[in-house]
Amino acid sequence: MLSIKHILFPFDFSVQGVHAAPFVRALAQRFNARVTLFSTGSPAWTLPADIGPPGNNGTAQAAPQLQLELEQALPTELTGIPVDRVADAGDPAYRIVEFAHTHGVDLIMMPTHGVGLFRRLLLGSVAAKVLHDARCPVWTATHAEEEHGKPHPRSVLCAVDDGAGSADLMQWAEAFSARIGARLSLLHVVEPITDWPSLEHERARQDQFRLEARAKMESIQSTAGVVAPLRVAVGDIVTAVAEDAWQEDADLVVVGRGHESEPHGRWRSHAYGISRRSPCPVLSA
């Protein structure tokens, strides 16, 4: 059963963060979820002078001025939904992930770039680490103000590998799409097996490989009981997913991350690249 009851919204007071707020509000309303607006500052200036800066596992409290700024942030953008506001101090990626793990967060929603006062929060390396370490799904938007994705998505593209977790991902994407009232399509990307696609016999080999990949994915889809159109593309995963999102006018891309020890764990390393290249927000489940 798909359940999103608690959304964590890391916020750095940047324009990108403000533009992400309508997406957070829309999903919170759709799932009747509460939101935690979360910000973290540098321990060097947020802690009292007589307290040394914490390490990654520190539990120091953020300074009052950061909490005050957070209490005044997004007064209209998040109206109509229950919002808790939490200021913290320490390594941004660690604090985001730790809060998510210890407070029952079902979804993290964050832009991947921030240029505001607390720009250290959402630098690319932080978003990449959160994508890698978080146990719950992570929604990212590189430039929410420029992307053609909508706060209320109507078209969801789910990019799936052929690993052990593919059926679960398809089912999750189907349940999520149904809950938000969006149509779902599936994309599977196979890597090229030849450097000479212009040669007829090499092109035939590639076509055969793609047909075999489609047959395997159709079998997985049938086992999962998911009804959605399936496309199989050949090429670089990041590029192919981004291009398909453009062509299909997707409002949201769903990808799996899996575990690095599993064959489909390679999607974990591609998740951040896809979020950077995608024309719409990306939800890494």
C-alpha positions, 0 to 999 in steps of 0.5 A: 500500500503506497503511503506518503504521510510525512514529507521532508522539505530541505530549504535553503531560502533560495529562489530554487527552493521557493519554486519547489514549494508548490510541488511540495504543497501539491503532493502533500495535499494529494496524500494528506501528508504533513511537511517538515520544512528543514534547514541547516546552517554552518556550525561555525556561526550557528552555535554559541561561542562556548560550544565547539562545532559538532562532527557529523554525528553532533546533536547541537542545536541551530542558532535562534536566528536560523529558526526565526528565518525558517518560521517566517519562510514560505508563509503563502506557498505552503498554506493549507497544509500542516507544516513543522519548521525545524532548524538544525546545524551540521553537515547538510547531507548527513542531517537531512538523511538522519532526520528522515531516518529518525522521524518517519519521513516517507518522501524527501523533496529538494531542489538540487541547487541553491544559491541563497544565504544557506547555499551550502545546504543544497549544493549538487554534492549534497543532493547526490549524497542524499540520493545515495544514502536516503532509505525513502524516495527522494524527489529532486528538481534541478531548476523548478522555475524552468522545468515544464513539470507541473505541481500536479503531474499528468504524465509520469515516465518510469525508467526501469532496469531488468533487475530484481527490484523492477517489478516492485518499482513498476508497481510503486510507480503505478500506485503513485500515478493512480493516486495523483491521477496521472498516466504512466508509461515505462521506459527501459534503456539498453546499452549499445552492443556495437560501435558500428550501428551503420553496418547492416549486420551490426544494426541487426545484432542491436535490433535483436538485442533490443527485442530480447530486452523487450521480451524480458521486460514485458515478462516482468511487467506481466508478472507485476500486473502493471498495465502501461505502455512500454518503450525500449531505447538504446543508448546512454541511460541518462541521455535516453531517459532525459530525451524520452522525458522531453519527447513524451512531455513527462511531468515527472520521471520515476527511477529506482535506486536499488542497492549497489550490490544488486545488478539494478543498483547502477540506477543509484549512480545514475539517479543524480545524473538523470535529475540534472538532465531531466526537463522535469522533476525526478522521483527516485524511489 
